Amino acid sequence: MSEEMYDVVVMGGGAGGIPAAIRSAQLGGKVAIVESGDLGGHCMNRGCIPFGHMMRASRIIKSLTLGREMGLNAPGISINYPALIRRQEDLISFMRQGVRTALRKNQIKLIEGRGRIGGKGTLEVDGNKVLFKKLIIATGAQWRKPLLSGPDLEGVVNTDFLLITQTPPQRVLLFGESSFLIEIAQFLARLGSQVILATTEKSLLSRESKTIASRLRKVLREEGIDIRTHAAIEKVTKKEDGITVARAGEAAASGEAAAEEVVADALVTLERAADLAGIGVKNIGLDEAASCLAINEKTETAAEGVYAIGDITAPSDQQYSHRAAHMGIVAAENAMGKKASFNPGALIRVLFTHPEVASIGLTPKEARAKGHEIAVGAAPLAMNALGMILAENEGIVEVVADRAYGEILGVHIIGTAASEMIGGACMAIQLEATLNDLAHIPFPHPTLSESLAEAARDALGNPIYLP
Ligand SMILES: Cc1cc2nc3c(=O)[nH]c(=O)nc-3n(C[C@H](O)[C@H](O)[C@H](O)COP(=O)(O)OP(=O)(O)OC[C@H]3O[C@@H](n4cnc5c(N)ncnc54)[C@H](O)[C@@H]3O)c2cc1C
């Protein structure tokens, strides 16, 4: 390969890298994208899309209960797991093909191979040199082995396992802090597995609004998921009837952790972190020992002309595809001489459980800790017309605002379509809307989004439909 010079080289063709490359090309750049694995990255191939597909299936299973209440008596359903996996594989290969077409259409050179930064202006791809004026690093996060005794045992797996197995494990222990494990716990439980969901944290979704987290916990417990907090795994051993996990269980009231053994067919973990040494950031003067790449609001790193986006810049609780994609567009625009920035405070956190959880901005506790005097309003979906139709008993919209000017600081939702509703809340925060603005939006009826306006009215002290 000749040493070709590009205006922009994007390293990593995943959720962030693809929009970064396309936007750079739209702005007239000569662009190359370097990808060592499957185009589409973790999100499309092993994250958002396959697990999003599974969560839709699990929602259909649950909706049969509501259907029965409505007088729709479908006979018992059977679950064909290989057929489910086949459908999502077909879908993913269709999407991957779509990405290839988009790259071709935008005249972006696809270089298949593993990239490593050689020095200023140079990327080495499997022994060949690719020269760049601007580099956008979008290599995502890589799997980390859990620090357990016996992690190489058969049965100790990460979430990729669920995409290749022909049968879901009957007894499963999901262990870790990633909120995506909560989705998977619900999916497996609805498929009939016995599920233990164990987190080292003091509570499930500990950084989210208490109102939301406690409602989700109730739903999961009612579905038979055994939730353990303050958990720690001490030893994993293989036995005839599965793997045995010796662990400290939920801390007792005294603070003493009870020793306990769990027998499971699979121990599933989800721990992903940036691999900075592997991509050679040291060769451009960046710290390879950091946990992720430091950037400013323009997505610039400390190395001139080098931008970084997505999971390689994110602590584990901020690893989201939409964050990566948005940053990709910002990085491309800056690399091509425009001025763009991203607002880390407007990151949507989302969970595709049923009911869904979606939040943006500050919780009441965080807002108080930042010195705000706050007004909080809440509209339970059980008081919303569509919420009643859908039996949204645990659903609620909570709005947190600054009391002085009414500026909206945070919105927290649990309920069907929370992931869609939160888009409106994100726009409100981006545009620095006030409670009064939100309270006067004529949302369509009957929809759950009407509760956004009602929660704002509640914070103002004049709810219309709440008792
Ligand atoms: C089980 C699970 C479920 C998830 N569900 C969701 C969800 O519902 N919603 C959501 O927003 N997020 C979800 N995520 C997170 C989401 O997958 C990531 O945040 C997102 O993929 C990050 O995008 P990225 O571009 O930074 O990295 P990626 O999408 O992982 O892309 C990085 C790309 O870089 C390539 N690469 C790596 N090193 C090199 C190299 N040296 N040279 C060339 N190429 C390289 C990789 O092969 C990969 O294709 C989920 C994650 C998991 C694990």
The ligand as a MOL file (V3000), in Angstrom:
LIG
                    3D

  0  0  0     0  0            999 V3000
M  V30 BEGIN CTAB
M  V30 COUNTS 53 58 0 0 0
M  V30 BEGIN ATOM
M  V30 1 C -24.4770 -5.7720 26.1440 0
M  V30 2 C -24.3920 -4.3300 25.7350 0
M  V30 3 C -25.5530 -3.6600 25.3900 0
M  V30 4 C -25.4930 -2.3160 25.0230 0
M  V30 5 N -26.6590 -1.6780 24.7140 0
M  V30 6 C -26.6290 -0.3520 24.4330 0
M  V30 7 C -27.8400 0.3580 24.1570 0
M  V30 8 O -28.9310 -0.2110 24.1520 0
M  V30 9 N -27.7540 1.6870 23.8970 0
M  V30 10 C -26.5570 2.3580 23.8890 0
M  V30 11 O -26.5380 3.5650 23.6610 0
M  V30 12 N -25.3930 1.6980 24.1360 0
M  V30 13 C -25.3970 0.3740 24.4020 0
M  V30 14 N -24.2280 -0.2900 24.6520 0
M  V30 15 C -22.9580 0.4850 24.6060 0
M  V30 16 C -22.5120 0.6910 23.1560 0
M  V30 17 O -22.3250 -0.5620 22.5420 0
M  V30 18 C -21.2140 1.4900 23.1200 0
M  V30 19 O -21.3280 2.6390 23.9280 0
M  V30 20 C -20.8710 1.9330 21.7060 0
M  V30 21 O -20.6780 0.8190 20.8680 0
M  V30 22 C -19.6020 2.8010 21.7140 0
M  V30 23 O -19.2860 3.2140 20.4140 0
M  V30 24 P -17.7600 3.4180 19.9990 0
M  V30 25 O -17.7900 3.9180 18.5940 0
M  V30 26 O -17.0330 4.1890 21.0100 0
M  V30 27 O -17.1470 1.9430 20.0400 0
M  V30 28 P -17.5620 0.6710 19.1830 0
M  V30 29 O -18.9440 0.7720 18.6910 0
M  V30 30 O -17.1950 -0.5210 19.9870 0
M  V30 31 O -16.6030 0.7480 17.9150 0
M  V30 32 C -15.2120 0.6580 18.0300 0
M  V30 33 C -14.6830 0.0020 16.7610 0
M  V30 34 O -13.2680 0.1600 16.6990 0
M  V30 35 C -12.6950 -1.0390 16.2160 0
M  V30 36 N -11.3050 -1.0580 16.6770 0
M  V30 37 C -10.8430 -1.2440 17.9440 0
M  V30 38 N -9.5020 -1.1380 17.9660 0
M  V30 39 C -9.1220 -0.8670 16.7000 0
M  V30 40 C -7.8790 -0.6390 16.0900 0
M  V30 41 N -6.7500 -0.6380 16.8040 0
M  V30 42 N -7.8480 -0.4000 14.7520 0
M  V30 43 C -8.9770 -0.3710 14.0160 0
M  V30 44 N -10.2050 -0.5860 14.5410 0
M  V30 45 C -10.2710 -0.8180 15.8710 0
M  V30 46 C -13.5670 -2.1350 16.8180 0
M  V30 47 O -13.4580 -3.3230 16.0580 0
M  V30 48 C -14.9480 -1.5030 16.7200 0
M  V30 49 O -15.5940 -1.8350 15.5110 0
M  V30 50 C -24.2430 -1.6400 24.9970 0
M  V30 51 C -23.0700 -2.3280 25.3290 0
M  V30 52 C -23.1340 -3.6580 25.7040 0
M  V30 53 C -21.8570 -4.3630 26.0720 0
M  V30 END ATOM
M  V30 BEGIN BOND
M  V30 1 1 1 2
M  V30 2 1 2 3
M  V30 3 2 2 52
M  V30 4 2 3 4
M  V30 5 1 4 5
M  V30 6 1 4 50
M  V30 7 2 5 6
M  V30 8 1 6 7
M  V30 9 1 6 13
M  V30 10 2 7 8
M  V30 11 1 7 9
M  V30 12 1 9 10
M  V30 13 2 10 11
M  V30 14 1 10 12
M  V30 15 2 12 13
M  V30 16 1 13 14
M  V30 17 1 14 15
M  V30 18 1 14 50
M  V30 19 1 15 16
M  V30 20 1 16 17
M  V30 21 1 16 18
M  V30 22 1 18 19
M  V30 23 1 18 20
M  V30 24 1 20 21
M  V30 25 1 20 22
M  V30 26 1 22 23
M  V30 27 1 23 24
M  V30 28 2 24 25
M  V30 29 1 24 26
M  V30 30 1 24 27
M  V30 31 1 27 28
M  V30 32 2 28 29
M  V30 33 1 28 30
M  V30 34 1 28 31
M  V30 35 1 31 32
M  V30 36 1 32 33
M  V30 37 1 33 34
M  V30 38 1 33 48
M  V30 39 1 34 35
M  V30 40 1 35 36
M  V30 41 1 35 46
M  V30 42 1 36 37
M  V30 43 1 36 45
M  V30 44 2 37 38
M  V30 45 1 38 39
M  V30 46 1 39 40
M  V30 47 2 39 45
M  V30 48 1 40 41
M  V30 49 2 40 42
M  V30 50 1 42 43
M  V30 51 2 43 44
M  V30 52 1 44 45
M  V30 53 1 46 47
M  V30 54 1 46 48
M  V30 55 1 48 49
M  V30 56 2 50 51
M  V30 57 1 51 52
M  V30 58 1 52 53
M  V30 END BOND
M  V30 END CTAB
M  END
